[in-house]
Amino acid sequence: MRVIVKSNYEEMSEEAAKIVAELVREKGDCVLGLATGSTPVGLYHQLVRMHKEEGLDFSKVKTFNLDEYYGISPQHPQSYRYFMNENLFNGINIDKKNTFVPDGTIPLEEIEKYCDEYEKMIKKAGGIDLQVLGIGSDGHIAFNEPGSPLSSRTRLVALDKQTIEDNSRFFDNIEDVPKFALSMGVGTILEAKEILFLVNGEKKAEVVAKAIEGPITSLITASSLQCHQKVTTILDEAAASKLKRIEYYKFKTESEKKINKKLF
């Protein structure tokens, strides 16, 4: 795992956008795995800027989102389809037919088949070239809550109390927060060819330290990223503040940065 520590959220987002943009330029028909939440918003806004100011071309790109609340429509202001449209898709030249977000309105009796089809769609597209990830306050990636099997696949999941409380800030009342979601599994995520793991803010410092430097455990599903061969983690200084090896990750000279990238 390559760890990059930036001074603040803006620098973190800019660095992440450079990595995504490099892939899009090199492989125009790449497949991106996308996340929602406050963390990747800066990244998405940078990509919109790059499209408008630098001509970054998304016309052949395909995307698959990690998850979606179960029980709300794509038109709901808190749905992840709505989030992606507002923060990225509407601002770039991507074909909406090539953007896939799990459907939270699938009838219960059809969910298992639908989730299996979502996995097959990813494989048919050639697999995910680059998966963007954040982390929940309890250490989850996507909606793989503590205790989720590290071999898990796309499925219907029950959200933990902590996740519901964390997400209540987006709703008028905590009672309005969905209690279930459709989510890629940890096993699905780890099949991505490359992972871009983004974390910002002091509130996430302790859990990100456990994920990066602690034991691999299903109780912190983000710790599974230690098993992946190509993960770039970008943190702001606040999120990196609990890392025991903080100075090890801070490559100050251009020579050190080049060697770090080469080793990675």
Sine and cosine of phi, psi and omega as CSV:
sin_phi,cos_phi,sin_psi,cos_psi,sin_omega,cos_omega
0.00,0.00,0.79,-0.61,0.07,-1.00
-1.00,-0.09,0.79,-0.61,-0.03,-1.00
-0.92,-0.40,0.80,-0.60,0.03,-1.00
-0.89,-0.46,0.80,-0.60,0.01,-1.00
-0.94,-0.33,0.86,-0.50,0.02,-1.00
-0.95,-0.33,0.30,-0.95,-0.10,-0.99
-0.92,0.39,-0.61,0.80,-0.11,-0.99
-0.45,-0.89,0.00,-1.00,-0.06,-1.00
-0.88,0.47,-0.65,0.76,-0.03,-1.00
-0.89,0.46,-0.71,0.70,0.01,-1.00
-0.91,0.41,-0.62,0.78,0.05,-1.00
-0.86,0.50,-0.72,0.69,-0.02,-1.00
-0.90,0.43,-0.65,0.76,0.01,-1.00
-0.90,0.43,-0.68,0.74,0.02,-1.00
-0.90,0.44,-0.68,0.74,0.02,-1.00
-0.89,0.45,-0.66,0.75,-0.01,-1.00
-0.89,0.45,-0.60,0.80,0.03,-1.00
-0.87,0.48,-0.65,0.76,-0.02,-1.00
-0.92,0.39,-0.71,0.71,0.02,-1.00
-0.91,0.42,-0.70,0.71,-0.03,-1.00
-0.89,0.46,-0.62,0.79,0.01,-1.00
-0.87,0.49,-0.68,0.73,0.02,-1.00
-0.91,0.42,-0.71,0.71,-0.02,-1.00
-0.88,0.48,-0.63,0.78,0.01,-1.00
-0.94,0.34,-0.62,0.78,-0.03,-1.00
-0.97,0.25,-0.61,0.80,-0.05,-1.00
-0.74,-0.67,1.00,-0.03,-0.12,-0.99
-0.86,0.50,-0.48,0.87,-0.01,-1.00
-0.98,-0.21,0.55,0.84,-0.03,-1.00
-0.92,0.39,0.30,-0.95,0.03,-1.00
-0.92,-0.40,0.87,-0.50,-0.01,-1.00
-0.97,-0.26,0.70,-0.71,0.16,-0.99
-0.99,-0.12,0.79,-0.62,-0.14,-0.99
-0.87,-0.49,0.48,-0.88,0.00,-1.00
-0.88,-0.48,0.32,-0.95,0.09,-1.00
-0.91,-0.41,-0.16,-0.99,-0.07,-1.00
0.99,-0.17,0.08,-1.00,-0.08,-1.00
-0.95,0.30,-0.48,0.88,-0.10,-0.99
-0.87,0.49,-0.75,0.66,-0.06,-1.00
-0.99,0.14,0.00,1.00,-0.04,-1.00
-0.84,0.54,-0.70,0.71,0.01,-1.00
-0.88,0.48,-0.65,0.76,0.07,-1.00
-0.86,0.50,-0.75,0.66,-0.05,-1.00
-0.90,0.43,-0.63,0.78,0.02,-1.00
-0.92,0.39,-0.55,0.83,0.08,-1.00
-0.92,0.40,-0.63,0.77,0.02,-1.00
-0.91,0.40,-0.62,0.79,0.07,-1.00
-0.88,0.47,-0.68,0.73,0.03,-1.00
-0.88,0.47,-0.71,0.70,0.00,-1.00
-0.88,0.48,-0.60,0.80,0.05,-1.00
-0.90,0.43,-0.71,0.70,-0.08,-1.00
-0.97,0.26,-0.61,0.80,-0.09,-1.00
-0.99,-0.12,-0.47,0.88,-0.10,-1.00
-0.89,-0.47,-0.03,1.00,0.03,-1.00
0.97,0.26,0.39,0.92,0.03,-1.00
-0.86,0.51,0.84,-0.54,-0.20,-0.98
-0.98,-0.20,0.88,-0.47,0.01,-1.00
-0.95,-0.31,0.23,0.97,-0.16,-0.99
-0.89,0.45,-0.44,0.90,-0.02,-1.00
-0.94,-0.34,0.04,1.00,-0.05,-1.00
-0.97,0.23,0.61,-0.79,0.15,-0.99
-0.92,-0.40,0.53,-0.85,0.00,-1.00
-0.72,-0.69,0.56,-0.83,0.11,-0.99
-0.77,-0.63,0.81,-0.58,0.03,-1.00
-1.00,0.06,0.46,-0.89,-0.05,-1.00
-0.92,0.39,-0.63,0.78,-0.23,-0.97
-0.31,-0.95,0.11,-0.99,0.05,-1.00
-0.33,-0.94,0.60,-0.80,0.11,-0.99
-0.87,0.50,0.61,-0.79,0.07,-1.00
-1.00,-0.08,0.77,-0.63,0.06,-1.00
0.96,-0.28,0.02,1.00,0.08,-1.00
-0.82,-0.57,0.49,-0.87,-0.08,-1.00
-0.99,0.17,0.32,-0.95,0.06,-1.00
-0.87,0.48,-0.37,0.93,-0.01,-1.00
-0.99,0.10,-0.19,0.98,0.00,-1.00
-0.90,0.44,0.71,-0.70,-0.05,-1.00
-0.86,0.51,-0.35,0.94,0.03,-1.00
-0.97,-0.24,0.11,0.99,0.08,-1.00
-0.96,0.29,0.42,-0.91,-0.03,-1.00
-0.97,0.23,-0.42,0.91,0.15,-0.99
-0.89,0.45,-0.70,0.71,0.03,-1.00
-0.89,0.46,-0.69,0.73,0.02,-1.00
-0.85,0.52,-0.74,0.68,-0.04,-1.00
-0.92,0.40,-0.65,0.76,0.03,-1.00
-0.87,0.50,-0.72,0.69,-0.08,-1.00
-0.94,0.35,-0.63,0.78,-0.13,-0.99
-1.00,-0.10,-0.27,0.96,-0.03,-1.00
-0.60,-0.80,-0.88,0.48,-0.22,-0.98
-0.86,0.51,-0.64,0.76,-0.03,-1.00
-0.94,0.34,-0.25,0.97,-0.06,-1.00
-0.98,-0.21,-0.02,1.00,-0.01,-1.00
-0.78,-0.62,0.11,-0.99,-0.08,-1.00
-1.00,-0.10,0.67,0.74,0.03,-1.00
-1.00,0.09,0.55,-0.84,0.08,-1.00
-0.98,0.17,0.88,-0.47,-0.05,-1.00
-0.85,0.53,-0.42,0.91,0.03,-1.00
-0.92,0.38,-0.30,0.95,0.02,-1.00
-0.99,-0.16,0.20,0.98,0.03,-1.00
-0.93,-0.37,0.87,-0.50,-0.09,-1.00
-0.89,-0.45,0.84,-0.54,0.06,-1.00
-0.80,-0.59,0.74,-0.68,0.01,-1.00
-0.78,0.62,0.59,-0.81,-0.06,-1.00
-1.00,-0.04,0.93,-0.37,-0.04,-1.00
-0.98,0.19,0.08,1.00,-0.01,-1.00
-0.95,-0.31,0.10,0.99,0.00,-1.00
-0.89,0.46,0.73,-0.68,0.04,-1.00
-0.84,0.54,0.58,-0.82,-0.08,-1.00
-0.80,0.60,-0.66,0.75,-0.06,-1.00
-0.95,0.32,-0.20,0.98,-0.02,-1.00
-0.96,-0.29,0.00,1.00,-0.12,-0.99
-0.89,0.45,-0.72,0.70,-0.05,-1.00
-0.85,0.53,-0.71,0.70,0.03,-1.00
-0.91,0.43,-0.67,0.74,-0.01,-1.00
-0.88,0.47,-0.71,0.71,-0.02,-1.00
-0.90,0.43,-0.61,0.79,0.07,-1.00
-0.90,0.44,-0.63,0.77,0.03,-1.00
-0.92,0.40,-0.58,0.81,0.03,-1.00
-0.89,0.46,-0.67,0.74,0.06,-1.00
-0.89,0.46,-0.67,0.74,-0.01,-1.00
-0.91,0.40,-0.58,0.82,0.03,-1.00
-0.90,0.44,-0.64,0.77,0.04,-1.00
-0.89,0.46,-0.73,0.69,0.00,-1.00
-0.89,0.45,-0.67,0.74,0.00,-1.00
-0.88,0.47,-0.53,0.85,0.02,-1.00
-0.97,0.23,-0.12,0.99,0.00,-1.00
0.98,-0.20,0.13,0.99,-0.03,-1.00
1.00,0.07,0.29,-0.96,-0.03,-1.00
-0.99,0.11,0.84,-0.55,0.01,-1.00
-0.97,0.26,-0.67,0.75,-0.03,-1.00
-0.59,-0.81,0.85,-0.52,0.00,-1.00
-0.96,-0.28,0.85,-0.53,0.09,-1.00
-1.00,0.05,0.74,-0.67,-0.01,-1.00
-0.73,-0.69,0.51,-0.86,0.26,-0.97
-0.89,-0.46,-0.28,-0.96,0.03,-1.00
-0.59,-0.81,0.65,-0.76,0.08,-1.00
-0.99,0.15,0.26,-0.97,-0.05,-1.00
-0.90,0.43,-0.34,0.94,0.07,-1.00
-0.99,-0.14,0.18,0.98,0.09,-1.00
1.00,-0.02,0.20,0.98,-0.04,-1.00
-0.99,0.11,0.46,-0.89,0.20,-0.98
-0.89,-0.45,0.61,-0.79,-0.25,-0.97
0.79,0.62,-0.68,-0.73,0.10,-1.00
-0.94,-0.35,0.61,0.80,0.07,-1.00
-1.00,0.09,1.00,0.03,-0.09,-1.00
-0.93,0.38,0.26,-0.96,0.03,-1.00
-0.78,0.63,0.76,-0.65,-0.03,-1.00
0.99,-0.15,-0.13,0.99,0.04,-1.00
-0.91,0.42,0.70,-0.72,0.03,-1.00
-0.86,0.51,0.65,-0.76,0.00,-1.00
-0.96,0.28,-0.10,0.99,0.08,-1.00
-0.97,-0.24,0.15,0.99,-0.13,-0.99
-0.90,0.44,0.45,-0.89,0.01,-1.00
-0.90,-0.44,0.01,-1.00,0.01,-1.00
-0.85,0.52,0.74,-0.67,-0.13,-0.99
-0.24,-0.97,0.11,-0.99,0.13,-0.99
-1.00,0.07,0.75,-0.66,-0.02,-1.00
-0.79,-0.61,0.45,-0.90,0.14,-0.99
-1.00,-0.04,0.71,-0.70,-0.02,-1.00
-0.99,0.11,0.66,-0.75,0.05,-1.00
-0.93,0.37,0.36,-0.93,0.03,-1.00
-0.84,0.55,-0.66,0.75,-0.02,-1.00
-0.89,0.46,-0.67,0.74,0.01,-1.00
-0.90,0.43,-0.68,0.74,0.02,-1.00
-0.88,0.47,-0.68,0.73,0.03,-1.00
-0.91,0.42,-0.67,0.74,0.00,-1.00
-0.89,0.46,-0.64,0.77,-0.07,-1.00
-0.99,0.11,-0.13,0.99,-0.02,-1.00
-0.91,0.41,-0.33,0.95,0.01,-1.00
-0.91,0.41,-0.31,0.95,0.00,-1.00
-1.00,-0.01,-0.13,0.99,-0.06,-1.00
-0.87,-0.49,0.33,-0.94,0.01,-1.00
-0.91,0.41,-0.63,0.77,-0.01,-1.00
-0.67,-0.74,0.49,-0.87,0.00,-1.00
-0.89,0.45,-0.45,0.90,0.03,-1.00
-0.92,0.40,-0.35,0.94,-0.02,-1.00
-0.99,0.12,-0.23,0.97,-0.03,-1.00
-0.95,0.33,0.80,-0.60,0.04,-1.00
-0.84,0.54,0.57,-0.83,-0.02,-1.00
-0.99,-0.12,-0.13,0.99,-0.03,-1.00
-0.70,-0.71,0.32,-0.95,0.03,-1.00
-0.45,-0.89,0.38,-0.92,0.20,-0.98
-1.00,-0.07,0.73,-0.68,-0.10,-0.99
-0.57,-0.82,0.65,-0.76,0.23,-0.97
-0.85,0.53,0.53,-0.85,0.06,-1.00
-1.00,0.07,0.19,-0.98,0.05,-1.00
-0.87,0.49,-0.68,0.73,0.01,-1.00
-0.87,0.49,-0.62,0.78,0.05,-1.00
-0.89,0.46,-0.73,0.68,-0.03,-1.00
-0.87,0.49,-0.67,0.74,-0.07,-1.00
-0.94,0.34,-0.18,0.98,0.06,-1.00
-0.99,0.12,-0.15,0.99,0.07,-1.00
-0.88,0.48,0.58,-0.81,-0.04,-1.00
-0.93,0.36,-0.52,0.86,0.01,-1.00
-0.54,-0.84,0.53,-0.85,-0.02,-1.00
-0.80,-0.59,0.69,-0.72,0.07,-1.00
-0.90,-0.43,0.95,-0.32,-0.13,-0.99
-0.96,-0.27,0.90,-0.44,-0.10,-1.00
-0.90,-0.44,0.74,-0.67,0.05,-1.00
-0.59,-0.81,0.71,-0.71,0.07,-1.00
-0.68,-0.73,0.41,-0.91,0.11,-0.99
1.00,-0.09,0.59,-0.81,-0.03,-1.00
-0.90,0.45,-0.50,0.87,-0.03,-1.00
-0.89,0.45,-0.41,0.91,-0.01,-1.00
-0.99,-0.13,-0.01,1.00,-0.13,-0.99
-0.88,0.48,-0.70,0.71,-0.05,-1.00
-0.93,0.37,-0.70,0.72,-0.05,-1.00
-0.95,0.31,-0.54,0.84,0.02,-1.00
-0.94,0.33,-0.53,0.85,0.08,-1.00
-0.90,0.43,-0.64,0.77,0.05,-1.00
-0.91,0.41,-0.63,0.77,-0.03,-1.00
-0.92,0.38,-0.63,0.77,-0.08,-1.00
-1.00,0.05,-0.65,0.76,-0.14,-0.99
-0.92,-0.38,-0.14,0.99,-0.02,-1.00
-1.00,0.00,-0.06,-1.00,0.03,-1.00
-0.94,0.34,0.44,-0.90,0.07,-1.00
-0.98,0.21,0.86,-0.51,-0.08,-1.00
-0.50,-0.87,0.55,-0.84,0.06,-1.00
-0.94,0.35,-0.23,0.97,0.04,-1.00
-0.96,0.27,-0.35,0.94,0.15,-0.99
-0.75,-0.66,1.00,-0.03,-0.17,-0.99
-0.91,0.42,-0.38,0.93,0.06,-1.00
-0.91,0.42,-0.37,0.93,0.02,-1.00
-0.91,0.42,-0.33,0.94,0.03,-1.00
-0.89,0.45,-0.35,0.94,0.00,-1.00
-0.90,0.45,-0.34,0.94,0.07,-1.00
-0.89,0.45,-0.34,0.94,-0.02,-1.00
-1.00,0.07,-0.23,0.97,-0.08,-1.00
-1.00,0.09,0.59,-0.81,-0.11,-0.99
-0.99,0.17,-0.28,0.96,-0.06,-1.00
-0.59,-0.80,1.00,0.08,0.04,-1.00
-0.86,-0.52,0.78,-0.62,0.16,-0.99
-0.95,-0.33,0.88,-0.48,0.03,-1.00
-0.97,-0.23,0.80,-0.59,0.04,-1.00
-0.87,-0.49,0.84,-0.54,-0.04,-1.00
-0.83,-0.55,0.49,-0.87,0.26,-0.97
-1.00,0.07,0.18,-0.98,-0.10,-0.99
-0.89,0.46,-0.54,0.84,0.00,-1.00
-0.91,0.42,-0.70,0.71,0.00,-1.00
-0.94,0.35,-0.45,0.89,-0.03,-1.00
-1.00,0.04,-0.05,1.00,-0.19,-0.98
-0.91,0.42,-0.33,0.94,-0.02,-1.00
-0.99,-0.17,0.01,1.00,0.02,-1.00
-0.94,0.35,0.74,-0.68,0.00,-1.00
-0.96,0.29,-0.44,0.90,-0.06,-1.00
-0.95,-0.32,0.60,0.80,-0.11,-0.99
-0.83,0.56,-0.67,0.74,-0.02,-1.00
-0.94,0.35,-0.47,0.88,0.03,-1.00
-0.90,0.45,-0.57,0.82,-0.06,-1.00
-0.99,0.12,-0.25,0.97,-0.08,-1.00
-1.00,-0.04,1.00,-0.04,0.05,-1.00
-1.00,0.04,0.92,-0.40,-0.20,-0.98
-1.00,0.04,-0.62,0.78,-0.06,-1.00
-1.00,-0.05,0.33,-0.94,0.03,-1.00
-0.90,0.44,-0.57,0.82,0.02,-1.00
-0.90,0.44,-0.70,0.71,0.02,-1.00
-0.89,0.45,-0.64,0.77,0.00,-1.00
-0.90,0.43,-0.65,0.76,0.01,-1.00
-0.91,0.41,-0.67,0.74,0.02,-1.00
-0.90,0.44,-0.68,0.73,0.02,-1.00
-0.86,0.52,-0.71,0.70,0.00,-1.00
-0.91,0.41,-0.62,0.78,0.01,-1.00
-0.90,0.43,-0.69,0.72,0.02,-1.00
-0.89,0.45,-0.61,0.79,0.00,-1.00
-0.92,0.40,0.00,0.00,0.00,0.00
